[in-house]
Amino acid sequence: MRRLFVSFVIAQVLVVAAAVMAENPVGVITEVKGQVQIKRAGKSAWLPARVNMPVYAGDVLRTGSNGKVVVWTPTGRAQTLGPKKTVSINPVRGTRDSLWREVWGSFVNRMKSNFSDENLATVAAARASISLPAKNQLVLLSPRNTKVLEERPTFVWTEVENAKGYRVTVGFFDDDKRVWETVVSQNSLHYPSDAPELKPGRVYIWQVEAIGVPNAKESAWFVILHPAEARDIKFALQQLRSKAPDFIAYSLAAASFLESRGCYSEAISILKTALKRFPNQPEPKVLLANLYETVGLSEHAQQARAEARVGLTSVRSLGWQVAATR
């Protein structure tokens, strides 16, 4: 369910930001399996269908013998096309609201279904604090199992009690060779300018060891994006920011976009910034929980999900119409 929302948000928002077509899309492709093709309205060529591709009235979708495609619409419904099918996309009936309100309203509807009365029956239990890793357990926070935009990233990990320092090592994922190593006293480090250059597209492993604390060691991977791709992503984020009605809406769309590009740590950072400014907003916590799960921070995900459920009860008491028209 979350994947459908995530794909819809970024596909719709990028259409607005780039203004690639005057007509609004009537849906977005959220799942593709096997052979699936699309023919644009008024065109003769068949193109491969891809996830996050907007769909317009008059387009035609077709699937092969092993094909499947799911199109999510602004009404909140997912339409599935199975093997050996061909379908023409119909226009949306009736007038359409602004695209941003449409996005937000659809998100609210999905939040309502994800946190139904049955699900919210566990709110009392969710209020109990979820225990995060103990202070003598080292956990890598960022970049953690992700692609990164910066050529020289900043490494962040949890502080460990009684540690006499931290040994930080960077190496290739497919080679035992160490690229760089240093010892620091704090629990963060910007990859310095005098360190060996990190190559775009290569998978790196970084490891931190708390000196003097047994078994306090962890590693994670990251990939530096090629400069052109990183520039494109940064430009798209600027466009999203200029189109968003408020910072919460921007954070949701930007995090969804970054997730679709594999930049999980960047997405987490944006959502955490939003929650610093608006700590009682449940929506960023929902996406944050799933991103934490993606990068392997299960305890953090449990805490974010519990806080989101508590916050959602307050939102429900005020009425979902308020959130849908923000």
C-alpha positions in Angstrom: 0.0 0.0 0.0 2.8 2.4 0.9 4.5 1.7 -2.4 1.5 2.8 -4.3 1.3 6.1 -2.5 5.0 6.7 -2.8 5.1 6.1 -6.5 1.9 8.2 -7.1 3.2 11.2 -5.2 6.5 11.5 -7.0 5.1 10.8 -10.5 2.3 13.4 -10.0 4.5 16.0 -8.4 7.3 15.7 -11.0 4.7 16.3 -13.7 3.8 19.5 -12.0 7.4 20.5 -11.5 8.6 19.8 -14.9 5.3 20.8 -16.7 6.0 18.3 -19.4 2.4 18.1 -20.5 -0.5 20.6 -20.3 -2.9 17.8 -19.4 -3.0 16.3 -16.0 -2.3 12.5 -15.7 -5.2 10.3 -14.8 -3.0 7.7 -13.1 0.5 6.4 -12.5 2.0 3.0 -13.1 3.0 1.6 -9.7 3.9 -2.0 -10.5 5.3 -3.7 -13.6 6.0 -7.4 -14.0 7.0 -9.3 -17.1 6.3 -7.7 -20.5 4.3 -4.5 -20.4 4.1 -1.8 -23.0 2.4 1.6 -23.4 1.4 3.5 -26.4 0.9 7.2 -25.9 -2.3 8.9 -27.2 -1.9 9.9 -30.9 1.4 7.9 -31.2 2.1 4.7 -33.0 5.2 3.5 -31.2 5.0 1.0 -28.2 7.3 1.8 -25.3 8.3 -0.3 -22.3 6.1 0.6 -19.3 8.0 1.6 -16.2 7.2 2.2 -12.5 6.4 5.9 -11.8 5.4 6.6 -15.4 2.3 8.9 -15.6 -0.7 7.7 -17.6 -2.9 10.0 -19.7 -6.3 9.7 -21.3 -6.0 8.0 -24.6 -2.9 6.0 -23.7 -3.1 2.2 -24.4 -1.5 -0.4 -22.1 -0.9 -4.0 -23.1 0.7 -7.0 -21.4 2.4 -10.1 -22.7 1.9 -13.7 -21.6 3.7 -13.1 -18.3 2.8 -9.5 -17.9 1.1 -7.6 -15.1 0.7 -3.8 -14.6 -0.9 -1.9 -11.8 -2.2 1.7 -12.3 -3.1 3.8 -9.3 -5.6 6.6 -9.8 -6.4 9.8 -8.0 -9.5 8.2 -6.6 -7.3 6.0 -4.5 -8.1 2.8 -6.5 -5.5 0.5 -7.9 -6.4 -1.0 -11.3 -4.7 -4.3 -12.3 -4.1 -5.6 -15.8 -3.2 -9.3 -16.0 -1.5 -11.3 -18.8 -2.5 -10.9 -22.5 -4.6 -7.8 -22.0 -5.0 -4.5 -23.8 -6.8 -1.5 -22.4 -7.3 2.1 -23.4 -7.1 4.7 -20.6 -10.3 6.7 -20.2 -10.4 10.4 -19.2 -11.3 11.3 -15.6 -15.0 12.2 -15.3 -16.0 15.5 -13.6 -13.9 18.4 -12.6 -10.5 18.0 -11.0 -9.1 19.8 -8.0 -5.7 21.2 -7.9 -3.1 18.4 -8.3 -1.5 19.1 -4.9 -4.9 18.8 -3.1 -5.6 15.7 -5.1 -2.3 14.2 -4.0 -2.8 15.1 -0.3 -6.4 13.9 -0.3 -5.5 10.6 -1.7 -2.7 10.3 0.8 -5.2 11.0 3.7 -7.5 8.3 2.3 -4.8 5.8 2.3 -3.7 6.7 5.8 -7.3 6.1 6.9 -7.3 2.7 5.4 -3.9 1.8 6.8 -4.9 2.9 10.3 -8.4 1.6 10.5 -10.4 1.2 13.7 -9.1 -2.4 13.9 -5.5 -1.2 13.6 -6.0 1.6 16.0 -7.2 -0.8 18.7 -3.5 -1.4 19.4 -2.8 2.3 20.1 -2.7 1.8 23.8 0.1 -0.7 23.4 1.8 1.5 20.9 2.0 4.3 23.5 4.5 2.2 25.4 8.0 3.4 24.5 9.9 1.3 22.1 13.5 0.6 23.3 16.1 1.8 20.9 19.6 0.2 20.8 21.4 0.3 24.2 24.1 2.9 24.6 26.9 0.3 24.4 25.6 -0.9 21.0 27.0 0.9 18.0 24.6 1.5 15.1 25.4 3.2 11.8 22.8 5.8 10.9 23.9 7.5 7.7 24.7 6.7 5.0 23.2 3.3 5.6 22.6 0.9 2.8 21.8 3.7 0.3 22.9 5.8 -2.6 24.2 9.2 -1.8 24.2 12.5 -3.6 27.5 13.9 -2.2 30.9 12.8 -3.4 32.2 13.1 0.1 29.5 12.0 2.5 29.1 12.6 6.2 29.2 9.5 8.3 27.0 9.4 11.4 26.6 6.7 14.0 25.3 6.3 17.6 27.5 7.3 20.5 28.8 4.4 22.6 29.4 4.7 26.3 33.0 4.2 27.5 34.4 4.3 24.0 37.9 5.6 23.8 37.4 6.7 20.2 36.0 5.3 17.0 38.0 3.6 14.2 36.3 4.4 10.8 37.2 2.3 7.8 36.1 2.7 4.2 36.7 -0.1 1.6 35.3 -1.7 -1.6 32.3 -4.0 -1.2 33.9 -6.6 -3.6 37.4 -6.3 -2.4 39.2 -6.6 1.0 41.3 -3.6 0.1 40.9 -0.6 2.5 40.5 2.7 0.8 40.8 4.9 3.9 40.9 4.6 7.7 41.0 7.0 10.6 40.3 7.3 14.3 38.0 10.0 15.7 36.6 11.0 19.1 33.1 12.1 18.0 30.3 10.0 16.5 30.2 11.7 13.1 32.8 12.4 10.4 32.8 14.2 7.1 34.8 12.3 4.5 37.8 14.7 4.2 39.1 16.4 1.1 42.6 14.9 1.5 41.2 11.3 1.6 41.2 9.2 -1.6 38.4 10.1 -4.1 35.4 7.8 -4.0 34.4 6.5 -7.4 30.7 7.0 -8.5 28.9 3.8 -9.1 31.1 1.6 -6.9 29.7 0.0 -3.8 31.6 0.9 -0.7 31.5 -0.6 2.8 32.1 1.6 5.7 32.7 0.3 9.2 32.9 1.9 12.6 34.4 0.2 15.7 34.1 1.6 19.2 37.6 1.4 20.6 37.7 -0.3 24.0 34.1 -1.6 23.9 33.9 -5.4 23.0 31.7 -6.3 20.0 30.7 -2.6 19.4 31.2 -2.7 15.6 29.0 -2.4 12.6 29.3 -1.9 8.8 26.9 -0.7 6.0 27.2 0.0 2.3 26.7 3.1 0.2 27.1 4.1 -3.5 28.1 7.5 -4.7 25.8 8.6 -7.5 27.3 9.9 -10.8 27.5 13.7 -10.8 25.0 14.1 -13.6 22.4 12.0 -11.8 23.0 13.7 -8.5 22.5 17.1 -10.2 19.2 16.0 -11.8 17.9 14.8 -8.4 18.9 18.1 -6.7 17.2 20.1 -9.4 14.0 18.0 -9.0 14.1 18.6 -5.3 14.3 22.4 -5.9 11.3 22.2 -8.2 9.4 20.2 -5.7 10.1 22.8 -3.0 9.0 25.6 -5.2 5.7 23.9 -6.0 4.8 22.5 -2.6 2.2 24.4 -0.6 4.0 23.8 2.7 7.1 22.1 4.1 5.2 18.9 5.2 3.8 18.4 1.7 7.3 19.0 0.3 8.9 16.6 2.8 6.5 13.8 1.9 7.0 14.2 -1.9 10.7 14.7 -1.6 11.2 11.7 0.6 9.1 9.6 -1.8 11.1 10.8 -4.8 14.4 10.1 -3.0 13.2 6.6 -2.0 12.4 5.9 -5.7 16.0 6.7 -6.6 17.5 4.6 -3.8 18.6 7.6 -1.8 17.2 6.3 1.5 19.4 8.2 3.9 18.7 11.5 2.1 14.9 10.8 2.4 15.3 10.0 6.1 17.1 13.3 6.6 14.4 15.3 5.0 11.6 13.6 7.0 13.6 14.1 10.3 14.0 17.8 9.4 10.2 18.0 8.9 9.5 16.4 12.3 11.9 18.8 14.0 9.7 21.6 12.8 6.4 19.8 13.1 6.9 17.1 15.7 3.2 16.2 16.0 2.6 15.4 12.3 2.0 11.7 11.9 2.4 11.5 8.1 6.2 11.9 7.9 6.5 9.3 10.7 4.7 6.7 8.6 7.1 7.1 5.7 10.0 7.4 8.1 9.1 4.0 9.7 9.2 2.3 6.3 12.4 3.9 5.3 14.0 2.7 8.6 12.9 -0.8 7.8 14.4 -0.5 4.3 17.9 0.4 5.6 17.7 -2.1 8.5 16.9 0.0 11.5 14.1 -2.1 12.9 14.0 -0.6 16.3 13.8 3.0 14.9 11.0 1.8 12.6 9.0 0.4 15.5 9.3 3.7 17.4 8.4 5.9 14.5 5.4 3.6 13.7 4.2 3.7 17.3 4.5 7.5 17.4 2.6 7.8 14.1 -0.3 5.7 15.4 -0.6 7.8 18.5 -0.6 11.0 16.4 -3.1 9.6 14.0 -5.7 9.2 16.8 -5.4 13.0 17.4 -5.8 13.7 13.7 -8.9 11.5 13.5 -10.5 13.3 16.4 -10.1 16.6 14.6 -11.5 15.2 11.3 -9.6 14.0 8.2 -11.2 16.8 6.2 -8.8 19.3 7.9 -5.8 17.3 6.8 -7.1 16.8 3.3 -7.5 20.6 2.7 -4.3 21.9 4.2 
